[in-house]
Amino acid sequence: MLRRLLRPLAGRSAPLWRAVRSPALRHRTFADPADTLFYALSLDRPSPFVVCLGANDVGEGDPLLPFLRTRWRGLLVEPVPYVFRRLEQRFGGNGRLLLENAAVAGATGTTVFHFVRESSDLPPGYDHLGSLSRPLLESHAEIVPELDGRIVHAAVPCFTFSDLLARHHIGAFDLLVMDLEGFDAAALRQIDFRRHRPLLITFEHIFMSDDERTASDALLRAAGYTVVMMEQDAAALRADAGGALRRAWPLVGHGS
């Protein structure tokens, strides 16, 4: 009932949410854990800096979109050329956001990235499946008809996490968002938590092995974070975080 009442009056970008300042009400209204956490961060840090790896085009339905339309700053990284063009169309004139057409990988240079060719006859989401792992992309045959004939294997620029930040002169940042289709665990291992300690990290765990999931959890806890697992994604909150983020934390997932 509450959702039906509030949604027409208070979309995710509505000014009302700045006045209400309630992660619990936001969570009850939209039932989106990532949105709840990003909203809480926006209350604690009105102009946070986000690093988003595997950004796609941050289109409608992406939980980051309402916040990037406000005062948020950041770096958005997307390797697939035709998806990156859409990202440029949406944010290319935005002086608060840096855009990078590249992959995050184990070394800086070029790498082969596997993705589905742009098409108008495929179901929504096919353009989110690009990966450094060819077998992982090929495992989505039930989603994409005639997948074998639609895969592109393209050489794209790539950077390690530290080289990517150095390239854009990024020191401290508040939020790290990763959707790397099988590379999230490896990317987490690249982070030097002595230098970079974002308040909040979200990443995709659905394609991790059990060992990778356990190791990622242990890595983050050793770095001073608590971790919650959601359906496909996970989030890590720095232990000293307070305010709205701390209030939002019990509302999402199950923690360790």
Beta strands, then each sheet from edge to edge (+ up, - down):
strand 1: 49-53
strand 2: 73-77
strand 3: 97-100
strand 4: 103-104
strand 5: 109-116
strand 6: 151-159
strand 7: 175-178
strand 8: 200-204
strand 9: 225-229
strand 10: 233-238
strand 11: 254-255
sheet 1: 3+ 2+ 1+ 7+ 8+ 10- 9+ 11-
sheet 2: 4+ 6+ 5-
end
